[in-house]
Amino acid sequence: MRRTGKRRWAVAGAVPAAGVVMLACLAGCHRAKSPVATEADVAAAQEEAQRELAQAKVEARKDFKSAAKLAGPDSREAAHARVTGAFDIAMAQAEGAHKVATQKCMTLDPQAQQACKDPADREYQTAIANAKAARMAKEQ
């Protein structure tokens, strides 16, 4: 079979066109990305944190009342329920604050997000450690 000149030029024209398309795709990858979260996401995280904290308080109160009813308000079971409830409330506060802080960080530019998340993570770890220490101190 004999190749014609038209076919050769058609193939030769397609190669540069494909290269241009690939360069356009790669150039699009280096554009600044918009923040992942919005102020509405932060507000939703705050509402969720408040709901979870309220739920932890209700559960703590219910558990203490149940233990006090069964064994008396000054019993060891009631004291344990009080300590456990305080721990659960502290954990709910820490988790809620961390979720809100993380959502706030997500509203920033991608380059600033990690610098924002690091202190939030440290504060969260500190709050967890404080809650555990308080629980251990009260249980003894």
KEZA-80530 format. One record per atom (N, C-alpha, C, O, CB): residue in three letters; x, y, z. Coordinates in steps of 0.2 Angstrom, whole numbers, padded with zeros to 4 digits, always signed. Glycine has a CB too. Example, Ala and Ser with C-alpha at 12.3 -4.5 7.8 and 13.67 -1.06 7.14 Angstrom:
! residues 2
ALA+0066-0028+0039 ALA+0062-0022+0039 ALA+0066-0016+0039 ALA+0071-0017+0042 ALA+0057-0022+0045 SER+0064-0011+0035 SER+0068-0005+0036 SER+0064+0000+0039 SER+0067+0006+0040 SER+0070-0003+0029 
//
This chain:
! residues 140
MET+0004-0006+0000 MET+0000+0000+0000 MET+0004+0006+0000 MET+0010+0006+0003 MET-0005+0000+0006 ARG+0002+0011-0003 ARG+0006+0017-0004 ARG+0002+0022+0001 ARG-0004+0023+0000 ARG+0006+0019-0011 ARG+0006+0026+0004 ARG+0004+0031+0009 ARG+0003+0038+0005 ARG+0008+0039+0001 ARG+0008+0032+0015 THR-0002+0041+0007 THR-0003+0048+0003 THR+0000+0053+0008 THR+0001+0052+0014 THR-0010+0049+0001 GLY+0001+0059+0005 GLY+0004+0065+0008 GLY-0001+0067+0013 GLY+0001+0070+0018 GLY+0006+0070+0004 LYS-0008+0067+0011 LYS-0013+0070+0016 LYS-0013+0066+0022 LYS-0014+0070+0028 LYS-0020+0069+0012 ARG-0012+0060+0022 ARG-0013+0056+0029 ARG-0007+0058+0033 ARG-0008+0058+0039 ARG-0013+0048+0027 ARG-0001+0058+0030 ARG+0005+0060+0034 ARG+0004+0067+0037 ARG+0006+0068+0043 ARG+0011+0060+0029 TRP+0001+0072+0034 TRP+0000+0078+0037 TRP-0005+0078+0042 TRP-0005+0082+0047 TRP-0001+0083+0032 ALA-0010+0074+0042 ALA-0015+0074+0046 ALA-0013+0071+0053 ALA-0014+0073+0058 ALA-0021+0069+0044 VAL-0008+0066+0053 VAL-0005+0063+0058 VAL-0001+0068+0062 VAL+0000+0068+0068 VAL-0002+0056+0057 ALA+0003+0071+0058 ALA+0008+0076+0060 ALA+0005+0082+0063 ALA+0007+0084+0068 ALA+0013+0078+0054 GLY-0001+0083+0061 GLY-0005+0089+0064 GLY-0008+0087+0071 GLY-0009+0091+0075 GLY-0010+0091+0060 ALA-0010+0080+0072 ALA-0013+0078+0078 ALA-0008+0078+0084 ALA-0010+0079+0089 ALA-0016+0071+0076 VAL-0002+0076+0082 VAL+0003+0076+0088 VAL+0004+0082+0091 VAL+0004+0082+0097 VAL+0010+0073+0085 PRO+0005+0088+0088 PRO+0006+0094+0091 PRO-0001+0096+0095 PRO-0001+0099+0100 PRO+0008+0100+0087 ALA-0007+0095+0092 ALA-0013+0096+0095 ALA-0014+0092+0102 ALA-0016+0095+0107 ALA-0019+0095+0091 ALA-0012+0086+0102 ALA-0012+0082+0108 ALA-0007+0085+0113 ALA-0009+0085+0119 ALA-0010+0075+0107 GLY-0001+0088+0111 GLY+0003+0091+0116 GLY+0001+0097+0119 GLY+0002+0098+0125 GLY+0010+0092+0112 VAL-0003+0101+0115 VAL-0006+0107+0117 VAL-0011+0105+0123 VAL-0012+0109+0128 VAL-0009+0111+0112 VAL-0015+0100+0121 VAL-0020+0098+0126 VAL-0017+0096+0133 VAL-0020+0098+0138 VAL-0025+0093+0123 MET-0012+0092+0132 MET-0009+0090+0138 MET-0006+0096+0142 MET-0006+0096+0148 MET-0003+0085+0136 LEU-0003+0100+0139 LEU+0000+0106+0142 LEU-0005+0110+0146 LEU-0004+0113+0151 LEU+0004+0111+0137 ALA-0011+0111+0142 ALA-0017+0115+0145 ALA-0019+0111+0152 ALA-0021+0114+0157 ALA-0022+0115+0140 CYS-0019+0105+0152 CYS-0021+0101+0157 CYS-0016+0102+0163 CYS-0018+0102+0169 CYS-0022+0093+0156 LEU-0010+0101+0162 LEU-0005+0102+0167 LEU-0005+0109+0170 LEU-0004+0110+0176 LEU+0002+0100+0164 ALA-0006+0114+0166 ALA-0006+0121+0168 ALA-0012+0122+0173 ALA-0012+0126+0177 ALA-0007+0126+0162 GLY-0018+0119+0171 GLY-0023+0119+0176 GLY-0022+0116+0183 GLY-0025+0118+0187 GLY-0029+0116+0172 CYS-0018+0111+0183 CYS-0016+0108+0189 CYS-0013+0113+0194 CYS-0013+0112+0200 CYS-0012+0102+0188 HIS-0009+0118+0192 HIS-0005+0122+0196 HIS-0009+0128+0198 HIS-0006+0133+0201 HIS+0001+0124+0192 ARG-0015+0129+0197 ARG-0019+0135+0199 ARG-0021+0134+0206 ARG-0021+0129+0209 ARG-0026+0135+0195 ALA-0021+0140+0209 ALA-0023+0140+0217 ALA-0030+0137+0218 ALA-0034+0139+0214 ALA-0022+0147+0219 LYS-0030+0132+0222 LYS-0036+0129+0224 LYS-0040+0134+0229 LYS-0037+0137+0233 LYS-0035+0122+0227 SER-0047+0134+0228 SER-0051+0137+0233 SER-0051+0134+0240 SER-0050+0127+0240 SER-0058+0139+0230 PRO-0052+0137+0245 PRO-0053+0134+0252 PRO-0058+0128+0251 PRO-0063+0129+0248 PRO-0054+0139+0257 VAL-0057+0123+0255 VAL-0062+0117+0255 VAL-0068+0119+0259 VAL-0074+0117+0257 VAL-0058+0111+0258 ALA-0068+0122+0265 ALA-0074+0124+0269 ALA-0076+0131+0268 ALA-0072+0135+0266 ALA-0072+0122+0276 THR-0082+0132+0270 THR-0085+0139+0270 THR-0087+0141+0277 THR-0087+0137+0282 THR-0091+0139+0265 GLU-0089+0147+0278 GLU-0092+0149+0284 GLU-0098+0145+0286 GLU-0099+0144+0292 GLU-0093+0157+0284 ALA-0102+0143+0281 ALA-0107+0139+0283 ALA-0105+0132+0286 ALA-0108+0129+0291 ALA-0112+0137+0277 ASP-0100+0129+0284 ASP-0097+0123+0287 ASP-0095+0124+0294 ASP-0095+0120+0298 ASP-0091+0121+0282 VAL-0092+0130+0295 VAL-0089+0132+0302 VAL-0095+0132+0306 VAL-0095+0130+0312 VAL-0085+0139+0302 ALA-0101+0136+0304 ALA-0107+0137+0308 ALA-0110+0130+0309 ALA-0112+0128+0315 ALA-0112+0141+0304 ALA-0110+0125+0304 ALA-0113+0119+0305 ALA-0109+0115+0310 ALA-0111+0111+0315 ALA-0113+0115+0299 ALA-0102+0116+0310 ALA-0098+0112+0315 ALA-0099+0115+0322 ALA-0099+0111+0327 ALA-0090+0113+0313 GLN-0100+0121+0323 GLN-0102+0124+0329 GLN-0108+0121+0332 GLN-0109+0120+0338 GLN-0102+0132+0329 GLU-0113+0121+0328 GLU-0120+0118+0330 GLU-0119+0111+0332 GLU-0122+0109+0337 GLU-0125+0119+0324 GLU-0116+0107+0328 GLU-0115+0100+0330 GLU-0111+0099+0336 GLU-0113+0095+0340 GLU-0111+0096+0324 ALA-0106+0103+0337 ALA-0102+0103+0344 ALA-0107+0105+0350 ALA-0106+0102+0355 ALA-0096+0108+0344 GLN-0111+0110+0349 GLN-0116+0112+0354 GLN-0121+0106+0355 GLN-0122+0105+0361 GLN-0120+0118+0352 ARG-0123+0103+0350 ARG-0128+0097+0351 ARG-0124+0091+0355 ARG-0127+0088+0359 ARG-0130+0095+0344 GLU-0118+0090+0353 GLU-0115+0084+0356 GLU-0113+0086+0363 GLU-0114+0081+0367 GLU-0108+0083+0352 LEU-0111+0092+0365 LEU-0110+0094+0372 LEU-0117+0093+0376 LEU-0117+0091+0381 LEU-0107+0101+0372 ALA-0122+0096+0373 ALA-0128+0095+0376 ALA-0130+0088+0378 ALA-0133+0086+0383 ALA-0134+0099+0372 GLN-0129+0084+0373 GLN-0131+0077+0373 GLN-0126+0074+0379 GLN-0129+0070+0383 GLN-0130+0073+0367 ALA-0120+0075+0379 ALA-0115+0073+0384 ALA-0118+0075+0391 ALA-0117+0071+0396 ALA-0108+0075+0383 LYS-0120+0081+0392 LYS-0123+0083+0398 LYS-0129+0080+0400 LYS-0130+0078+0406 LYS-0124+0091+0398 VAL-0133+0079+0396 VAL-0140+0075+0397 VAL-0138+0068+0399 VAL-0141+0065+0404 VAL-0144+0075+0391 GLU-0133+0064+0396 GLU-0131+0058+0397 GLU-0128+0057+0404 GLU-0129+0053+0408 GLU-0127+0055+0392 ALA-0124+0062+0406 ALA-0120+0062+0412 ALA-0125+0063+0418 ALA-0125+0060+0423 ALA-0115+0068+0412 ARG-0130+0068+0417 ARG-0135+0069+0422 ARG-0139+0062+0423 ARG-0141+0061+0429 ARG-0140+0075+0420 LYS-0141+0059+0417 LYS-0145+0053+0418 LYS-0142+0048+0421 LYS-0145+0044+0425 LYS-0148+0051+0411 ASP-0135+0047+0419 ASP-0131+0041+0423 ASP-0130+0042+0430 ASP-0131+0038+0434 ASP-0125+0041+0419 PHE-0129+0049+0432 PHE-0129+0050+0439 PHE-0135+0049+0443 PHE-0135+0046+0448 PHE-0126+0058+0440 LYS-0141+0051+0440 LYS-0147+0050+0443 LYS-0149+0043+0444 LYS-0151+0041+0449 LYS-0153+0054+0439 SER-0147+0039+0439 SER-0148+0032+0439 SER-0144+0029+0445 SER-0147+0025+0449 SER-0147+0029+0432 ALA-0138+0030+0445 ALA-0133+0027+0450 ALA-0135+0030+0457 ALA-0135+0026+0462 ALA-0126+0029+0449 ALA-0137+0036+0458 ALA-0139+0039+0464 ALA-0146+0035+0467 ALA-0147+0034+0472 ALA-0140+0046+0464 LYS-0150+0034+0462 LYS-0156+0031+0464 LYS-0155+0023+0466 LYS-0159+0021+0471 LYS-0161+0031+0458 LEU-0151+0020+0462 LEU-0149+0013+0464 LEU-0145+0012+0470 LEU-0147+0008+0475 LEU-0146+0010+0458 ALA-0140+0016+0471 ALA-0135+0015+0477 ALA-0135+0021+0482 ALA-0132+0020+0487 ALA-0129+0014+0474 GLY-0138+0026+0480 GLY-0138+0032+0485 GLY-0134+0037+0482 GLY-0129+0036+0478 GLY-0136+0030+0492 PRO-0135+0044+0483 PRO-0131+0049+0480 PRO-0124+0050+0483 PRO-0120+0053+0479 PRO-0135+0056+0482 ASP-0123+0047+0489 ASP-0116+0047+0491 ASP-0112+0040+0490 ASP-0107+0039+0493 ASP-0116+0049+0499 SER-0115+0036+0486 SER-0112+0030+0485 SER-0106+0030+0480 SER-0105+0035+0477 SER-0117+0025+0482 ARG-0102+0025+0480 ARG-0096+0024+0476 ARG-0099+0024+0468 ARG-0095+0027+0464 ARG-0092+0018+0477 GLU-0104+0021+0467 GLU-0107+0021+0460 GLU-0109+0028+0458 GLU-0108+0029+0452 GLU-0113+0016+0460 ALA-0112+0031+0462 ALA-0114+0038+0460 ALA-0108+0043+0459 ALA-0108+0047+0454 ALA-0118+0041+0466 ALA-0103+0042+0463 ALA-0097+0046+0462 ALA-0093+0044+0456 ALA-0091+0048+0452 ALA-0092+0044+0468 HIS-0093+0037+0454 HIS-0090+0035+0448 HIS-0094+0038+0442 HIS-0091+0040+0437 HIS-0090+0027+0447 ALA-0101+0038+0442 ALA-0105+0041+0437 ALA-0104+0048+0436 ALA-0104+0051+0431 ALA-0112+0040+0439 ARG-0103+0052+0442 ARG-0101+0059+0442 ARG-0094+0060+0438 ARG-0094+0065+0434 ARG-0101+0062+0449 VAL-0089+0056+0440 VAL-0083+0057+0437 VAL-0083+0055+0429 VAL-0080+0059+0425 VAL-0078+0052+0440 THR-0086+0050+0428 THR-0087+0048+0421 THR-0091+0053+0417 THR-0089+0054+0411 THR-0091+0041+0420 GLY-0096+0056+0420 GLY-0100+0061+0416 GLY-0096+0067+0415 GLY-0096+0070+0410 GLY-0106+0063+0420 ALA-0092+0069+0420 ALA-0087+0075+0419 ALA-0082+0074+0414 ALA-0081+0078+0410 ALA-0084+0077+0426 PHE-0080+0068+0413 PHE-0075+0066+0408 PHE-0078+0066+0401 PHE-0075+0069+0397 PHE-0072+0059+0409 ASP-0084+0063+0401 ASP-0087+0063+0394 ASP-0089+0070+0392 ASP-0089+0072+0386 ASP-0094+0059+0395 ILE-0091+0075+0397 ILE-0092+0082+0395 ILE-0086+0085+0393 ILE-0086+0089+0388 ILE-0095+0085+0401 ALA-0080+0084+0396 ALA-0074+0087+0394 ALA-0072+0085+0387 ALA-0069+0089+0383 ALA-0069+0086+0399 MET-0073+0078+0386 MET-0071+0076+0379 MET-0075+0079+0374 MET-0073+0080+0368 MET-0071+0068+0379 ALA-0082+0079+0375 ALA-0086+0082+0370 ALA-0084+0090+0369 ALA-0084+0092+0363 ALA-0094+0082+0373 GLN-0082+0093+0374 GLN-0080+0100+0373 GLN-0074+0100+0369 GLN-0073+0104+0364 GLN-0079+0104+0380 ALA-0069+0096+0370 ALA-0063+0096+0367 ALA-0064+0094+0360 ALA-0061+0097+0355 ALA-0058+0091+0370 GLU-0068+0089+0358 GLU-0069+0086+0352 GLU-0073+0092+0348 GLU-0071+0093+0342 GLU-0073+0080+0352 GLY-0078+0095+0351 GLY-0081+0100+0347 GLY-0077+0106+0346 GLY-0077+0109+0340 GLY-0087+0103+0352 ALA-0073+0108+0350 ALA-0068+0114+0349 ALA-0063+0112+0343 ALA-0062+0116+0339 ALA-0064+0116+0355 HIS-0061+0106+0343 HIS-0056+0104+0338 HIS-0060+0104+0331 HIS-0057+0106+0326 HIS-0053+0097+0340 LYS-0066+0101+0331 LYS-0069+0101+0325 LYS-0070+0108+0322 LYS-0069+0109+0316 LYS-0076+0097+0325 VAL-0072+0113+0326 VAL-0073+0120+0324 VAL-0067+0123+0322 VAL-0067+0126+0317 VAL-0077+0124+0330 ALA-0062+0122+0326 ALA-0055+0125+0324 ALA-0053+0122+0317 ALA-0050+0125+0313 ALA-0050+0123+0329 THR-0054+0115+0316 THR-0052+0112+0310 THR-0056+0115+0304 THR-0053+0116+0299 THR-0052+0105+0310 GLN-0062+0116+0305 GLN-0066+0119+0300 GLN-0064+0126+0298 GLN-0064+0128+0292 GLN-0074+0119+0302 LYS-0062+0130+0303 LYS-0060+0137+0302 LYS-0053+0136+0298 LYS-0052+0141+0294 LYS-0059+0140+0309 CYS-0049+0132+0300 CYS-0043+0131+0296 CYS-0044+0129+0289 CYS-0040+0132+0284 CYS-0038+0126+0299 MET-0049+0125+0287 MET-0051+0123+0281 MET-0053+0129+0276 MET-0053+0129+0270 MET-0056+0118+0281 THR-0055+0135+0279 THR-0057+0141+0276 THR-0051+0145+0273 THR-0052+0149+0269 THR-0062+0145+0280 LEU-0046+0143+0275 LEU-0040+0147+0273 LEU-0037+0144+0267 LEU-0039+0139+0264 LEU-0034+0146+0279 ASP-0032+0148+0264 ASP-0028+0145+0258 ASP-0025+0139+0260 ASP-0023+0138+0266 ASP-0023+0150+0256 PRO-0024+0134+0255 PRO-0021+0128+0256 PRO-0014+0128+0260 PRO-0012+0124+0264 PRO-0020+0124+0250 GLN-0010+0133+0258 GLN-0004+0134+0261 GLN-0004+0136+0268 GLN+0001+0134+0272 GLN+0000+0140+0257 ALA-0009+0139+0271 ALA-0010+0141+0278 ALA-0014+0136+0282 ALA-0014+0137+0288 ALA-0013+0148+0278 GLN-0017+0131+0279 GLN-0021+0127+0282 GLN-0017+0123+0288 GLN-0019+0122+0293 GLN-0024+0122+0278 GLN-0011+0120+0286 GLN-0007+0116+0290 GLN-0005+0120+0296 GLN-0005+0117+0302 GLN-0001+0112+0286 ALA-0002+0126+0295 ALA+0000+0130+0300 ALA-0006+0132+0305 ALA-0004+0133+0311 ALA+0003+0137+0297 CYS-0012+0132+0303 CYS-0017+0133+0307 CYS-0019+0127+0311 CYS-0021+0127+0317 CYS-0023+0135+0303 LYS-0019+0121+0307 LYS-0021+0115+0310 LYS-0016+0112+0316 LYS-0019+0109+0321 LYS-0022+0109+0305 ASP-0010+0114+0315 ASP-0005+0111+0320 ASP-0007+0114+0327 ASP-0007+0110+0332 ASP+0002+0113+0318 PRO-0008+0120+0329 PRO-0010+0122+0335 PRO-0016+0119+0338 PRO-0017+0118+0343 PRO-0010+0130+0336 ALA-0021+0119+0333 ALA-0028+0116+0335 ALA-0027+0109+0337 ALA-0030+0107+0342 ALA-0033+0116+0329 ASP-0023+0105+0334 ASP-0021+0098+0336 ASP-0018+0098+0342 ASP-0020+0093+0347 ASP-0017+0095+0330 ARG-0013+0102+0344 ARG-0010+0102+0350 ARG-0015+0104+0356 ARG-0014+0101+0361 ARG-0004+0107+0350 GLU-0019+0109+0355 GLU-0024+0111+0360 GLU-0029+0105+0361 GLU-0031+0104+0367 GLU-0028+0117+0357 TYR-0030+0101+0356 TYR-0035+0096+0357 TYR-0031+0090+0361 TYR-0034+0087+0365 TYR-0037+0093+0350 GLN-0025+0089+0359 GLN-0021+0084+0363 GLN-0021+0086+0370 GLN-0021+0082+0375 GLN-0015+0082+0360 THR-0019+0092+0371 THR-0019+0095+0378 THR-0026+0094+0382 THR-0026+0092+0388 THR-0017+0102+0378 ALA-0031+0096+0379 ALA-0038+0095+0382 ALA-0039+0088+0384 ALA-0042+0086+0389 ALA-0043+0098+0377 ILE-0037+0083+0379 ILE-0038+0076+0381 ILE-0034+0074+0387 ILE-0037+0070+0391 ILE-0037+0072+0374 ALA-0028+0076+0387 ALA-0024+0074+0392 ALA-0026+0077+0399 ALA-0026+0074+0404 ALA-0016+0077+0391 ASN-0029+0083+0399 ASN-0031+0086+0405 ASN-0038+0083+0407 ASN-0039+0082+0413 ASN-0033+0094+0404 ALA-0042+0081+0403 ALA-0048+0077+0404 ALA-0046+0070+0408 ALA-0049+0068+0413 ALA-0052+0076+0398 LYS-0041+0067+0405 LYS-0039+0060+0408 LYS-0036+0061+0414 LYS-0037+0057+0419 LYS-0034+0057+0403 ALA-0032+0066+0415 ALA-0029+0068+0422 ALA-0034+0069+0427 ALA-0034+0067+0433 ALA-0024+0073+0421 ALA-0039+0073+0425 ALA-0044+0075+0430 ALA-0048+0069+0432 ALA-0050+0068+0438 ALA-0049+0081+0427 ARG-0050+0065+0427 ARG-0053+0059+0429 ARG-0049+0054+0433 ARG-0052+0051+0438 ARG-0055+0055+0422 MET-0043+0053+0432 MET-0039+0049+0436 MET-0038+0052+0443 MET-0038+0048+0448 MET-0032+0048+0433 ALA-0038+0059+0444 ALA-0037+0062+0450 ALA-0044+0061+0454 ALA-0043+0060+0460 ALA-0035+0069+0450 LYS-0049+0061+0451 LYS-0056+0061+0455 LYS-0057+0054+0456 LYS-0061+0053+0461 LYS-0061+0064+0450 GLU-0055+0049+0453 GLU-0056+0042+0454 GLU-0053+0039+0460 GLU-0054+0034+0463 GLU-0055+0038+0448 GLN-0047+0043+0462 GLN-0043+0040+0467 GLN-0046+0042+0474 GLN-0043+0040+0479 GLN-0036+0042+0467 
//
